[in-house]
Amino acid sequence: MRIAETPITAIRGGSHRATGDGVHLVARHYRRGVRLDTHMHREAQLVYAARGTMQVTTPKGRWLVPPDRAVWVPARLEHSIDVLADIDLRTLYFDLAWLSREARSASLDAEFVVRVSRLLQEAILALFDGRNNPGRTELLVRLAVLELHHAEDATTFIPLPQEPRCRRAADIVLRDPTAAHEIETLARQVGTSARTLSRLFSSETQLSFKSWCQRARIATAIEQLSMEANVSVKQLAADLGYASVPAFSHAFRQVTGKTPTEFAEAK
């Protein structure tokens, strides 16, 4: 684990601006393939990619974060970021003293991904438009935090089980999400029964084994559509084991709010 001991004001690279009352605004660009290894910050942060797609991993699981999502990371929470497509990051860092002065919901004590409303998007982008009016900045920051009180959107989240047998089974699936994994076969591989493994997936991830595997397949689709140009949706649907393109598009839309084609065009 790597903990940043330098103060936030010493951040290098990108554009950095402090509001003076405990909020820091940092703009950075990262190329596809960059990995920000596991680390933590003394500040809480709201991470938004104005362009591109990233994967954020915490002990709880993995989130695929396309441009219409933002991720909230509490202070001192270990996390890593994998850049799946070139991203323009817009990050708001919040000192704990600033957060303690604000009326906020308990939801900000844990990590989550939120669907970015048009209002939240415009508030974040406006904070980085070069205008340094303190009053305007304060209002925009408060508006962004208020928008976070909306219900979290975990549809791009892949929960990672902690029970050893269930975690080994999950890792097998994640190494090749496109394969047709049967729970009976997985159970034998990890040394338990299919009934026990099914129960473990439900209790550890709050998803059935089938639903968890589908979410892992859609995450793979998001990765491929983010990383590659001119992906054949028909071939991708076949590779992921869907009987038809409409079935794949329906499952993809349930998670992302877009069809695969719409997602690829917007990336």
LINHU-V826112 format. One record per helix or strand of 2 or more residues. SS is the DSSP state (A for helix, B for strand). FROM is the first residue (numbers start at 0). TO is the last residue. If there is no record, write none. Layout:
BEGIN
ss={SS;SS}
from={FROM;FROM}
to={TO;TO}
END
This chain:
BEGIN
ss={B;A;B;B;B;B;B;B;B;A;A;B;A;A;B;A;A;A;A;A;A;A}
from={1;7;14;22;34;43;60;68;78;95;105;111;117;133;156;163;182;193;208;232;244;259}
to={2;9;17;29;39;57;64;72;93;100;108;114;126;146;158;174;189;204;226;238;255;265}
END
